[in-house]
Amino acid sequence: MTIDTFIQLLPELNKAFIQTVIMVGISLSIAILVGLPVGILLYVTDKGLFLENIWIKSILGLIVNLIRSIPFIILLVALIPLTQAIVGGTIGPVAASVSLSVAAIPFFARLVESSMRKIDKGVVEAAISVGASPWLIIKDILLTEAKPGIVQGITITTISLIGYSAMAGVVGGGGIGDLAIRFGYYRYDEAVMFTTIIILIVLVQVIQYTGDLIAKTIDKR
C-alpha cells in the first residue's frame, strides 16, 4: 500500500475507529453497571453462601445462560425491534450498542461470578462469624478480593466486544470491522483489509497489556 493510498484511507479509518470506540464504550459501560450486580447475585445466592436463594440463583442463571447460548449475529437481528424502540433507529454505532450490551451483560456477569469463586470461603465465613452484614461482606471482602479478577473480566469483555462490533457492521453499525468487510471483502481491497487487521491487532494488544498491568498492580494477595 502506498503512502497516497493510506492518506486517502485515513478519513474512513478515523470514522470507523471512532464508531468502534463508541460501540465498545457504551456497551462496556452498561455491561459493568448491570453485569457486576448480576454476577454478585449469582455468587452470593449460590448454595452454602450467606444469601442462599435457589429461586433467584436458578432464574438469574437461566436468563444468563439463555442469552449466552444465542450466537451474537442471531441476537443482533432478533433485537432489531428492541433497538428501534430504545434508540428510535437501527443504523449506527449507538443502535448497535443495544445488542452489544445485551450480549456483554451475561458474559461479564459470569466472569464476575467466576472471579468471586476463587476467594477463600474461610475469609467470608470469618466475616459472618463476627456479625458483618451482607452489604459489608460484598463491599469490603468480595469486591476487594475479586478486584484483580474483575479487572481481567473487563479486559476480556472489552476484547470480545471489539470482535462482536465487527459483526454489528452487518446491520449498519459501522466500525473497523464494517470497514474491513465493505472495502476488504466486497471490493477485494487488500490494502484496507490488512490495515484494519493491523489496527485491530494493535488495539487488542494495548487493551490486554493495560488490563494485565492494572490487575497486577491492584493484586495485593
VOMI-231391 format. One record per residue: x, y, z of N, C-alpha, C, O, CB in turn. Coordinates in pm, whole numbers, m for minus. Glycine has a CB too. Layout:
<atoms>
- neast, nnorth, nup, caeast, canorth, caup, ceast, cnorth, cup, oeast, onorth, oup, cbeast, cbnorth, cbup
- X, Y, Z, X, Y, Z, X, Y, Z, X, Y, Z, X, Y, Z;
...
</atoms>
This chain:
<atoms>
- neast, nnorth, nup, caeast, canorth, caup, ceast, cnorth, cup, oeast, onorth, oup, cbeast, cbnorth, cbup
- 85, m120, 0, 0, 0, 0, 89, 126, 0, 180, 137, 82, m96, 0, 124;
- 62, 218, m90, 142, 340, m99, 97, 441, 7, m9, 429, 67, 131, 402, m241;
- 184, 541, 27, 153, 647, 123, 25, 720, 81, m60, 753, 164, 271, 747, 135;
- 13, 745, m50, m104, 818, m101, m233, 741, m72, m334, 799, m34, m90, 843, m251;
- m226, 608, m92, m345, 525, m66, m382, 531, 81, m499, 541, 117, m320, 379, m109;
- m279, 526, 165, m303, 530, 310, m365, 663, 352, m456, 668, 435, m173, 506, 386;
- m313, 774, 293, m365, 907, 326, m512, 919, 283, m594, 977, 354, m280, 1018, 259;
- m542, 862, 165, m681, 866, 117, m774, 785, 208, m893, 813, 221, m689, 813, m28;
- m716, 684, 269, m794, 594, 354, m817, 649, 496, m909, 607, 566, m725, 460, 364;
- m732, 744, 535, m736, 795, 673, m872, 843, 722, m913, 807, 833, m639, 907, 686;
- m946, 924, 642, m1079, 970, 692, m1172, 854, 724, m1241, 856, 826, m1146, 1060, 589;
- m1173, 753, 637, m1259, 636, 661, m1213, 560, 785, m1295, 513, 864, m1259, 542, 539;
- m1080, 548, 801, m1027, 478, 918, m1061, 551, 1048, m1100, 489, 1147, m876, 462, 906;
- m1045, 683, 1044, m1077, 763, 1164, m1223, 748, 1201, m1257, 730, 1318, m1044, 911, 1141;
- m1310, 756, 1101, m1455, 745, 1125, m1488, 606, 1183, m1564, 594, 1279, m1534, 770, 992;
- m1429, 502, 1122, m1457, 365, 1168, m1402, 343, 1310, m1466, 277, 1392, m1395, 262, 1071;
- m1285, 399, 1337, m1225, 382, 1470, m1313, 448, 1577, m1337, 391, 1683, m1081, 443, 1473;
- m1361, 569, 1547, m1448, 640, 1644, m1577, 561, 1665, m1627, 551, 1777, m1480, 784, 1593;
- m1632, 506, 1557, m1756, 427, 1569, m1733, 304, 1658, m1818, 269, 1739, m1807, 383, 1430;
- m1618, 240, 1641, m1586, 123, 1724, m1573, 164, 1870, m1622, 94, 1959, m1456, 56, 1676;
- m1506, 276, 1895, m1489, 324, 2033, m1625, 355, 2096, m1648, 323, 2213, m1399, 450, 2036;
- m1715, 417, 2019, m1850, 449, 2070, m1925, 320, 2106, m1982, 308, 2214, m1931, 532, 1966;
- m1925, 224, 2012, m1997, 98, 2035, m1944, 25, 2158, m2021, m16, 2245, m1985, 7, 1912;
- m1812, 9, 2163, m1750, m66, 2273, m1764, 12, 2405, m1789, m48, 2509, m1600, m93, 2242;
- m1749, 143, 2399, m1756, 225, 2521, m1894, 218, 2586, m1905, 196, 2706, m1722, 370, 2489;
- m2000, 237, 2504, m2137, 234, 2558, m2170, 96, 2613, m2218, 82, 2726, m2240, 275, 2450;
- m2145, m7, 2532, m2185, m142, 2573, m2103, m193, 2691, m2155, m265, 2776, m2171, m239, 2456;
- m1975, m155, 2697, m1892, m197, 2811, m1941, m131, 2940, m1947, m194, 3045, m1743, m163, 2786;
- m1976, m2, 2932, m2025, 70, 3050, m2153, 5, 3103, m2168, m16, 3224, m2052, 219, 3016;
- m2246, m26, 3011, m2371, m89, 3053, m2345, m230, 3108, m2408, m272, 3205, m2471, m96, 2934;
- m2252, m302, 3045, m2219, m437, 3091, m2165, m435, 3234, m2197, m523, 3314, m2116, m502, 2997;
- m2083, m334, 3265, m2027, m324, 3401, m2137, m285, 3500, m2148, m343, 3608, m1912, m220, 3405;
- m2219, m185, 3463, m2324, m137, 3553, m2427, m245, 3586, m2472, m256, 3700, m2395, m16, 3491;
- m2463, m325, 3487, m2566, m428, 3508, m2503, m564, 3540, m2551, m636, 3627, m2656, m440, 3384;
- m2396, m597, 3470, m2335, m729, 3485, m2269, m751, 3620, m2268, m863, 3672, m2234, m750, 3377;
- m2213, m644, 3677, m2146, m659, 3808, m2245, m702, 3917, m2219, m802, 3985, m2079, m527, 3848;
- m2358, m631, 3936, m2453, m679, 4038, m2513, m815, 4006, m2539, m894, 4096, m2565, m579, 4054;
- m2533, m843, 3877, m2586, m976, 3839, m2485, m1084, 3876, m2523, m1189, 3929, m2617, m981, 3686;
- m2358, m1060, 3849, m2253, m1157, 3882, m2242, m1179, 4033, m2224, m1292, 4079, m2118, m1110, 3828;
- m2255, m1069, 4109, m2250, m1081, 4256, m2369, m1164, 4305, m2354, m1251, 4390, m2251, m940, 4322;
- m2488, m1134, 4249, m2609, m1210, 4289, m2595, m1358, 4256, m2634, m1444, 4336, m2733, m1153, 4219;
- m2539, m1388, 4141, m2520, m1529, 4102, m2431, m1601, 4203, m2450, m1719, 4230, m2458, m1538, 3961;
- m2335, m1528, 4259, m2243, m1590, 4355, m2304, m1601, 4495, m2304, m1709, 4554, m2112, m1510, 4361;
- m2356, m1489, 4547, m2399, m1488, 4687, m2529, m1567, 4712, m2559, m1603, 4826, m2419, m1346, 4733;
- m2606, m1593, 4604, m2729, m1671, 4622, m2706, m1821, 4599, m2800, m1901, 4603, m2839, m1620, 4527;
- m2581, m1857, 4574, m2550, m1999, 4550, m2561, m2079, 4680, m2561, m2023, 4789, m2407, m2014, 4489;
- m2569, m2210, 4667, m2586, m2298, 4782, m2468, m2283, 4880, m2352, m2288, 4841, m2598, m2445, 4735;
- m2502, m2264, 5008, m2399, m2254, 5112, m2347, m2114, 5135, m2269, m2091, 5227, m2286, m2342, 5077;
- m2390, m2018, 5050, m2346, m1880, 5069, m2444, m1803, 5158, m2555, m1849, 5183, m2331, m1809, 4932;
- m2402, m1686, 5207, m2479, m1614, 5308, m2612, m1558, 5259, m2696, m1521, 5342, m2397, m1502, 5362;
- m2636, m1550, 5128, m2767, m1507, 5078, m2828, m1618, 4991, m2893, m1590, 4890, m2756, m1375, 4996;
- m2805, m1739, 5030, m2852, m1854, 4951, m3000, m1841, 4916, m3085, m1823, 5004, m2828, m1985, 5028;
- m3029, m1851, 4787, m3169, m1843, 4741, m3177, m1919, 4609, m3133, m1870, 4505, m3217, m1693, 4724;
- m3233, m2037, 4613, m3236, m2125, 4497, m3315, m2065, 4382, m3282, m2086, 4265, m3294, m2259, 4534;
- m3423, m1987, 4416, m3507, m1931, 4310, m3435, m1820, 4232, m3432, m1820, 4109, m3637, m1877, 4370;
- m3377, m1727, 4307, m3304, m1618, 4240, m3188, m1675, 4159, m3165, m1638, 4044, m3252, m1514, 4344;
- m3114, m1766, 4222, m2999, m1827, 4154, m3041, m1898, 4026, m2977, m1883, 3922, m2928, m1927, 4248;
- m3151, m1976, 4032, m3195, m2054, 3916, m3248, m1964, 3805, m3213, m1982, 3688, m3302, m2153, 3958;
- m3334, m1867, 3842, m3395, m1781, 3739, m3289, m1694, 3672, m3285, m1681, 3549, m3505, m1692, 3800;
- m3202, m1635, 3756, m3096, m1549, 3702, m2999, m1629, 3615, m2958, m1586, 3508, m3019, m1480, 3818;
- m2964, m1748, 3665, m2872, m1834, 3590, m2932, m1877, 3457, m2862, m1887, 3356, m2836, m1956, 3672;
- m3064, m1903, 3457, m3131, m1944, 3334, m3130, m1832, 3230, m3102, m1855, 3113, m3276, m1987, 3364;
- m3163, m1710, 3277, m3165, m1595, 3184, m3026, m1573, 3125, m3011, m1553, 3004, m3213, m1467, 3257;
- m2925, m1577, 3212, m2786, m1557, 3166, m2747, m1665, 3064, m2688, m1635, 2960, m2689, m1560, 3287;
- m2781, m1789, 3095, m2744, m1897, 3003, m2820, m1889, 2871, m2766, m1920, 2765, m2771, m2032, 3069;
- m2948, m1846, 2879, m3027, m1835, 2756, m2965, m1732, 2660, m2948, m1758, 2541, m3173, m1795, 2789;
- m2931, m1616, 2715, m2874, m1511, 2629, m2738, m1555, 2575, m2706, m1532, 2458, m2860, m1377, 2707;
- m2658, m1619, 2661, m2524, m1660, 2618, m2528, m1773, 2516, m2432, m1793, 2441, m2442, m1704, 2738;
- m2639, m1847, 2511, m2646, m1959, 2417, m2683, m1914, 2276, m2673, m1992, 2181, m2747, m2061, 2466;
- m2725, m1788, 2261, m2765, m1738, 2128, m2642, m1679, 2058, m2578, m1589, 2113, m2880, m1631, 2140;
- m2608, m1727, 1939, m2495, m1666, 1865, m2519, m1516, 1844, m2633, m1474, 1820, m2476, m1736, 1728;
- m2414, m1436, 1853, m2432, m1292, 1852, m2498, m1241, 1725, m2579, m1149, 1730, m2299, m1223, 1870;
- m2466, m1300, 1611, m2523, m1250, 1485, m2675, m1270, 1484, m2747, m1189, 1426, m2458, m1322, 1364;
- m2722, m1378, 1547, m2867, m1402, 1555, m2931, m1306, 1657, m3038, m1251, 1634, m2896, m1551, 1595;
- m2861, m1288, 1769, m2910, m1194, 1872, m2922, m1053, 1814, m3016, m979, 1844, m2815, m1194, 1995;
- m2825, m1019, 1732, m2821, m887, 1668, m2947, m862, 1586, m3007, m755, 1593, m2697, m873, 1579;
- m2985, m960, 1508, m3104, m948, 1422, m3232, m955, 1506, m3327, m881, 1482, m3104, m1058, 1313;
- m3233, m1046, 1604, m3353, m1065, 1687, m3387, m940, 1768, m3504, m915, 1799, m3334, m1183, 1780;
- m3284, m862, 1802, m3306, m745, 1887, m3331, m616, 1808, m3335, m507, 1866, m3188, m725, 1978;
- m3347, m627, 1678, m3373, m507, 1597, m3499, m433, 1644, m3494, m310, 1654, m3387, m546, 1449;
- m3611, m501, 1673, m3729, m428, 1724, m3701, m356, 1856, m3746, m243, 1877, m3847, m524, 1742;
- m3625, m422, 1946, m3592, m359, 2074, m3502, m237, 2051, m3518, m133, 2115, m3522, m460, 2168;
- m3407, m252, 1961, m3318, m140, 1928, m3398, m22, 1874, m3375, 92, 1912, m3211, m183, 1825;
- m3491, m52, 1786, m3577, 53, 1727, m3655, 124, 1837, m3670, 246, 1835, m3674, m7, 1621;
- m3706, 47, 1933, m3787, 104, 2041, m3704, 190, 2136, m3752, 291, 2187, m3857, m6, 2119;
- m3579, 149, 2159, m3495, 221, 2258, m3430, 346, 2199, m3437, 454, 2258, m3386, 128, 2312;
- m3367, 332, 2082, m3293, 446, 2026, m3362, 510, 1906, m3312, 609, 1851, m3154, 402, 1986;
- m3477, 455, 1864, m3551, 515, 1753, m3491, 487, 1617, m3525, 557, 1521, m3559, 662, 1772;
- m3405, 390, 1604, m3345, 356, 1475, m3261, 231, 1490, m3238, 183, 1602, m3260, 472, 1420;
- m3214, 178, 1379, m3133, 55, 1384, m2997, 70, 1317, m2919, m25, 1310, m3209, m60, 1319;
- m2968, 191, 1268, m2843, 214, 1198, m2750, 301, 1284, m2793, 396, 1348, m2868, 281, 1062;
- m2621, 266, 1283, m2523, 348, 1354, m2469, 280, 1479, m2526, 182, 1527, m2584, 479, 1391;
- m2359, 332, 1530, m2293, 269, 1646, m2376, 270, 1774, m2368, 176, 1853, m2164, 339, 1672;
- m2457, 375, 1795, m2540, 380, 1917, m2646, 269, 1912, m2671, 202, 2012, m2608, 519, 1932;
- m2707, 251, 1795, m2807, 145, 1780, m2742, 8, 1800, m2801, m80, 1863, m2873, 153, 1642;
- m2624, m10, 1746, m2554, m139, 1761, m2518, m166, 1906, m2502, m282, 1946, m2427, m141, 1674;
- m2506, m60, 1986, m2469, m76, 2127, m2575, m152, 2206, m2544, m215, 2307, m2445, 60, 2191;
- m2700, m146, 2161, m2808, m217, 2232, m2781, m367, 2231, m2780, m431, 2336, m2946, m186, 2169;
- m2761, m422, 2112, m2734, m566, 2101, m2603, m604, 2169, m2593, m708, 2234, m2731, m609, 1954;
- m2502, m518, 2153, m2373, m547, 2215, m2386, m550, 2368, m2323, m633, 2434, m2268, m441, 2173;
- m2467, m459, 2423, m2485, m455, 2568, m2555, m581, 2617, m2515, m641, 2717, m2566, m331, 2608;
- m2661, m620, 2545, m2735, m741, 2584, m2644, m863, 2582, m2655, m951, 2668, m2857, m763, 2490;
- m2555, m869, 2486, m2463, m984, 2478, m2355, m977, 2585, m2312, m1079, 2638, m2397, m990, 2339;
- m2312, m854, 2618, m2198, m838, 2710, m2238, m856, 2857, m2156, m901, 2938, m2135, m701, 2691;
- m2361, m820, 2893, m2403, m826, 3034, m2389, m966, 3093, m2321, m982, 3195, m2548, m779, 3048;
- m2451, m1070, 3033, m2435, m1205, 3092, m2293, m1257, 3084, m2248, m1330, 3173, m2528, m1303, 3022;
- m2221, m1219, 2979, m2082, m1262, 2964, m1998, m1208, 3080, m1922, m1282, 3143, m2023, m1214, 2828;
- m2012, m1078, 3107, m1934, m1016, 3215, m1981, m1067, 3351, m1900, m1086, 3442, m1946, m863, 3209;
- m2114, m1090, 3365, m2166, m1139, 3493, m2104, m1273, 3530, m2068, m1295, 3646, m2319, m1153, 3486;
- m2091, m1363, 3433, m2029, m1493, 3459, m1880, m1478, 3497, m1829, m1553, 3579, m2043, m1584, 3335;
- m1813, m1381, 3437, m1672, m1357, 3472, m1659, m1305, 3615, m1567, m1343, 3687, m1608, m1256, 3373;
- m1753, m1219, 3655, m1754, m1168, 3793, m1778, m1282, 3890, m1708, m1296, 3991, m1862, m1057, 3811;
- m1879, m1364, 3859, m1910, m1479, 3946, m1788, m1572, 3957, m1754, m1619, 4066, m2033, m1558, 3890;
- m1723, m1597, 3844, m1607, m1686, 3842, m1492, m1630, 3927, m1425, m1704, 3999, m1559, m1708, 3698;
- m1471, m1499, 3919, m1361, m1438, 3996, m1390, m1444, 4146, m1298, m1454, 4227, m1339, m1290, 3953;
- m1519, m1439, 4185, m1554, m1446, 4326, m1545, m1588, 4381, m1522, m1608, 4500, m1695, m1392, 4348;
- m1562, m1685, 4294, m1549, m1825, 4337, m1404, m1858, 4377, m1381, m1958, 4446, m1596, m1920, 4225;
- m1310, m1778, 4334, m1170, m1803, 4367, m1133, m1751, 4506, m1024, m1779, 4557, m1080, m1739, 4263;
- m1225, m1676, 4567, m1199, m1622, 4700, m1209, m1734, 4803, m1300, m1817, 4797, m1298, m1506, 4735;
- m1118, m1735, 4895, m1119, m1835, 5003, m1247, m1819, 5086, m1271, m1713, 5144, m992, m1822, 5093;
- m1329, m1924, 5092, m1456, m1914, 5167, m1434, m1891, 5315, m1522, m1841, 5384, m1538, m2041, 5147;
- m1316, m1927, 5364, m1285, m1905, 5504, m1288, m1758, 5541, m1326, m1721, 5652, m1149, m1964, 5537;
- m1247, m1672, 5446, m1249, m1527, 5470, m1393, m1480, 5488, m1423, m1399, 5576, m1181, m1450, 5352;
- m1483, m1532, 5402, m1625, m1493, 5410, m1686, m1546, 5541, m1760, m1475, 5608, m1704, m1548, 5288;
- m1654, m1670, 5575, m1709, m1729, 5697, m1662, m1653, 5821, m1737, m1637, 5917, m1669, m1877, 5708;
- m1536, m1608, 5819, m1483, m1530, 5932, m1560, m1399, 5948, m1590, m1356, 6060, m1333, m1500, 5912;
- m1593, m1336, 5833, m1669, m1209, 5838, m1810, m1233, 5893, m1862, m1153, 5971, m1678, m1145, 5698;
- m1870, m1345, 5852, m2005, m1378, 5902, m2001, m1403, 6052, m2091, m1362, 6126, m2062, m1502, 5828;
- m1895, m1471, 6097, m1885, m1506, 6240, m1872, m1383, 6330, m1910, m1388, 6447, m1766, m1598, 6261;
- m1818, m1273, 6276, m1807, m1152, 6358, m1926, m1059, 6339, m1927, m946, 6389, m1677, m1077, 6324;
- m2027, m1107, 6265, m2152, m1030, 6252, m2155, m928, 6140, m2238, m837, 6143, m2179, m961, 6378;
- m2067, m941, 6042, m2068, m845, 5930, m2196, m862, 5849, m2242, m974, 5827, m1943, m865, 5839;
- m2252, m751, 5804, m2375, m756, 5725, m2342, m801, 5582, m2228, m789, 5538, m2447, m617, 5724;
- m2444, m854, 5511, m2421, m895, 5371, m2360, m783, 5286, m2272, m808, 5204, m2552, m940, 5309;
- m2409, m659, 5305, m2358, m548, 5225, m2209, m525, 5254, m2131, m502, 5162, m2438, m419, 5255;
- m2170, m532, 5382, m2028, m513, 5417, m1942, m626, 5361, m1830, m602, 5316, m2012, m505, 5571;
- m1994, m748, 5365, m1918, m861, 5310, m1897, m842, 5159, m1788, m867, 5107, m1992, m995, 5337;
- m2004, m799, 5091, m1991, m778, 4946, m1894, m665, 4916, m1806, m678, 4830, m2130, m747, 4883;
- m1910, m553, 4988, m1831, m432, 4958, m1685, m447, 5002, m1593, m414, 4927, m1893, m310, 5027;
- m1664, m495, 5123, m1528, m493, 5180, m1450, m622, 5157, m1327, m622, 5166, m1536, m466, 5327;
- m1519, m731, 5129, m1447, m858, 5111, m1455, m907, 4967, m1353, m924, 4900, m1502, m965, 5207;
- m1577, m931, 4920, m1591, m989, 4786, m1535, m898, 4677, m1453, m941, 4595, m1738, m1018, 4757;
- m1579, m772, 4676, m1532, m681, 4571, m1382, m651, 4585, m1311, m637, 4485, m1612, m550, 4575;
- m1335, m643, 4709, m1192, m613, 4730, m1105, m731, 4687, m1005, m713, 4617, m1166, m579, 4878;
- m1143, m851, 4730, m1063, m970, 4698, m1072, m1006, 4549, m976, m1056, 4490, m1109, m1089, 4783;
- m1188, m980, 4489, m1207, m1019, 4349, m1167, m909, 4251, m1182, m925, 4130, m1352, m1058, 4325;
- m1117, m797, 4304, m1088, m682, 4217, m997, m717, 4098, m1029, m680, 3985, m1023, m572, 4298;
- m883, m786, 4120, m797, m819, 4005, m871, m905, 3901, m856, m885, 3781, m671, m893, 4052;
- m950, m1001, 3950, m1025, m1087, 3858, m1131, m1009, 3781, m1156, m1036, 3664, m1091, m1201, 3934;
- m1194, m911, 3849, m1295, m829, 3781, m1230, m743, 3673, m1286, m725, 3565, m1370, m741, 3884;
- m1111, m688, 3704, m1039, m609, 3602, m1004, m696, 3482, m1018, m653, 3367, m909, m548, 3663;
- m960, m819, 3508, m931, m910, 3396, m1059, m942, 3319, m1057, m958, 3197, m866, m1040, 3448;
- m1172, m952, 3392, m1300, m975, 3326, m1339, m859, 3236, m1391, m879, 3126, m1409, m999, 3430;
- m1313, m736, 3282, m1341, m618, 3199, m1254, m621, 3073, m1300, m588, 2964, m1316, m486, 3280;
- m1128, m661, 3091, m1036, m669, 2976, m1088, m771, 2873, m1093, m742, 2753, m894, m708, 3023;
- m1125, m888, 2921, m1175, m993, 2830, m1304, m948, 2761, m1323, m970, 2641, m1199, m1126, 2907;
- m1393, m884, 2839, m1520, m836, 2781, m1494, m730, 2674, m1559, m730, 2570, m1611, m779, 2892;
- m1400, m639, 2701, m1368, m534, 2603, m1320, m595, 2472, m1364, m555, 2364, m1261, m437, 2659;
- m1229, m691, 2482, m1175, m754, 2361, m1285, m832, 2287, m1290, m831, 2164, m1057, m849, 2396;
- m1371, m898, 2362, m1482, m970, 2298, m1577, m872, 2227, m1626, m901, 2118, m1560, m1053, 2404;
- m1601, m757, 2290, m1689, m657, 2229, m1631, m603, 2098, m1705, m574, 2004, m1715, m542, 2326;
- m1498, m590, 2093, m1435, m544, 1968, m1464, m646, 1857, m1493, m609, 1743, m1280, m523, 1987;
- m1454, m774, 1892, m1486, m878, 1795, m1632, m876, 1754, m1664, m887, 1635, m1452, m1015, 1851;
- m1721, m861, 1853, m1865, m854, 1823, m1898, m731, 1737, m1985, m737, 1650, m1946, m850, 1954;
- m1828, m620, 1761, m1859, m496, 1689, m1837, m513, 1539, m1899, m443, 1458, m1772, m380, 1743;
- m1747, m605, 1501, m1726, m631, 1358, m1854, m688, 1296, m1888, m656, 1182, m1607, m728, 1335;
- m1924, m773, 1373, m2048, m831, 1322, m2161, m727, 1319, m2252, m735, 1236, m2091, m951, 1408;
- m2152, m630, 1409, m2255, m525, 1412, m2255, m446, 1282, m2356, m385, 1247, m2232, m430, 1531;
- m2143, m447, 1211, m2135, m378, 1083, m2228, m437, 979, m2267, m370, 884, m1994, m382, 1031;
- m2265, m564, 997, m2354, m631, 902, m2490, m563, 898, m2555, m559, 793, m2370, m780, 940;
- m2535, m508, 1012, m2667, m442, 1016, m2652, m290, 1025, m2742, m221, 1074, m2749, m494, 1136;
- m2539, m239, 976, m2521, m94, 968, m2467, m29, 1092, m2487, 91, 1112, m2648, m32, 935;
- m2399, m105, 1176, m2344, m49, 1299, m2218, 33, 1276, m2182, 116, 1359, m2314, m159, 1396;
- m2152, 8, 1163, m2027, 80, 1134, m1910, 19, 1210, m1920, m92, 1261, m2040, 227, 1170;
- m1799, 94, 1217, m1682, 46, 1290, m1576, m14, 1200, m1592, m25, 1079, m1724, m56, 1392;
- m1465, m53, 1263, m1350, m104, 1188, m1384, m235, 1116, m1344, m256, 1001, m1229, m126, 1282;
- m1458, m322, 1183, m1497, m448, 1121, m1582, m426, 998, m1567, m494, 897, m1571, m535, 1221;
- m1673, m329, 1007, m1759, m295, 894, m1675, m244, 778, m1701, m278, 662, m1864, m190, 935;
- m1575, m161, 808, m1485, m108, 703, m1411, m223, 633, m1398, m225, 511, m1383, m8, 764;
- m1364, m318, 715, m1291, m433, 659, m1381, m514, 567, m1337, m560, 462, m1236, m523, 772;
- m1507, m532, 607, m1600, m612, 526, m1635, m538, 396, m1634, m596, 288, m1728, m644, 606;
- m1667, m408, 409, m1711, m331, 292, m1600, m316, 188, m1621, m340, 69, m1760, m195, 334;
- m1481, m275, 236, m1372, m250, 143, m1290, m376, 116, m1253, m405, 2, m1281, m139, 197;
- m1262, m451, 222, m1174, m566, 207, m1241, m687, 144, m1179, m760, 68, m1119, m604, 339;
- m1369, m708, 177, m1437, m827, 127, m1517, m797, m1, m1494, m860, m104, m1531, m884, 234;
- m1610, m701, 7, m1695, m675, m108, m1618, m614, m225, m1649, m641, m341, m1809, m584, m68;
- m1517, m529, m194, m1443, m465, m303, m1307, m529, m327, m1231, m486, m414, m1424, m316, m273;
- m1276, m632, m251, m1148, m702, m264, m1028, m607, m252, m929, m621, m323, m1142, m776, m399;
- m1039, m512, m163, m930, m416, m141, m840, m470, m30, m869, m455, 88, m985, m274, m105;
- m731, m534, m71, m642, m598, 27, m576, m495, 120, m550, m524, 236, m534, m679, m46;
- m549, m376, 67, m483, m273, 148, m569, m238, 269, m519, m228, 381, m456, m147, 63;
- m699, m219, 245, m790, m185, 355, m801, m303, 451, m799, m286, 573, m930, m146, 302;
- m812, m422, 395, m826, m542, 478, m708, m556, 574, m728, m573, 694, m837, m667, 390;
- m586, m550, 521, m470, m569, 607, m449, m452, 704, m402, m472, 816, m345, m588, 521;
- m484, m331, 660, m472, m216, 750, m566, m231, 870, m526, m207, 985, m504, m85, 675;
- m689, m271, 843, m785, m286, 954, m744, m402, 1046, m762, m395, 1167, m928, m311, 898;
- m689, m508, 986, m643, m620, 1070, m531, m575, 1164, m531, m608, 1282, m593, m738, 981;
- m437, m498, 1109, m325, m449, 1192, m378, m358, 1304, m333, m367, 1418, m221, m372, 1104;
- m474, m271, 1270, m531, m181, 1372, m597, m262, 1483, m579, m233, 1601, m635, m84, 1307;
- m675, m364, 1445, m744, m446, 1545, m643, m522, 1633, m661, m532, 1754, m839, m546, 1476;
- m537, m574, 1571, m436, m647, 1649, m369, m554, 1751, m354, m589, 1868, m329, m708, 1554;
- m331, m436, 1704, m264, m339, 1794, m359, m298, 1906, m320, m291, 2023, m218, m214, 1714;
- m485, m272, 1870, m585, m230, 1968, m604, m336, 2077, m606, m305, 2196, m720, m201, 1899;
- m617, m461, 2036, m637, m570, 2132, m513, m589, 2220, m525, m611, 2341, m670, m703, 2058;
- m395, m579, 2159, m272, m594, 2237, m259, m485, 2344, m221, m512, 2458, m150, m590, 2144;
- m291, m362, 2306, m283, m250, 2401, m382, m271, 2516, m347, m251, 2633, m313, m115, 2329;
- m504, m311, 2482, m607, m334, 2587, m565, m448, 2679, m577, m437, 2801, m745, m366, 2522;
- m515, m558, 2621, m475, m672, 2702, m358, m636, 2795, m357, m671, 2913, m437, m791, 2612;
- m260, m566, 2740, m143, m526, 2820, m185, m433, 2934, m142, m449, 3048, m37, m458, 2732;
- m270, m335, 2901, m315, m239, 3003, m395, m310, 3112, m376, m284, 3230, m399, m127, 2939;
- m486, m400, 3070, m567, m473, 3167, m482, m560, 3259, m503, m562, 3380, m669, m561, 3094;
- m384, m631, 3201, m295, m715, 3281, m214, m630, 3379, m193, m669, 3494, m199, m795, 3189;
- m169, m516, 3333, m89, m428, 3418, m170, m376, 3537, m122, m375, 3650, m34, m309, 3337;
- m294, m333, 3510, m381, m282, 3618, m413, m394, 3717, m407, m374, 3839, m512, m223, 3559;
- m447, m514, 3664, m481, m627, 3752, m363, m664, 3840, m379, m695, 3959, m525, m750, 3668;
- m244, m662, 3783, m123, m696, 3859, m94, m591, 3966, m51, m623, 4077, m2, m710, 3764;
- m118, m465, 3932, m89, m354, 4024, m180, m357, 4147, m136, m332, 4259, m104, m220, 3952;
- m308, m389, 4124, m404, m385, 4237, m412, m517, 4311, m482, m527, 4412, m542, m347, 4187;
- m342, m620, 4261, m345, m750, 4328, m248, m749, 4446, m127, m756, 4428, m308, m864, 4230;
- m302, m741, 4566, m218, m733, 4687, m209, m866, 4759, m156, m873, 4870, m273, m626, 4782;
- m262, m974, 4697, m259, m1104, 4765, m120, m1165, 4762, m99, m1275, 4815, m359, m1200, 4700;
</atoms>
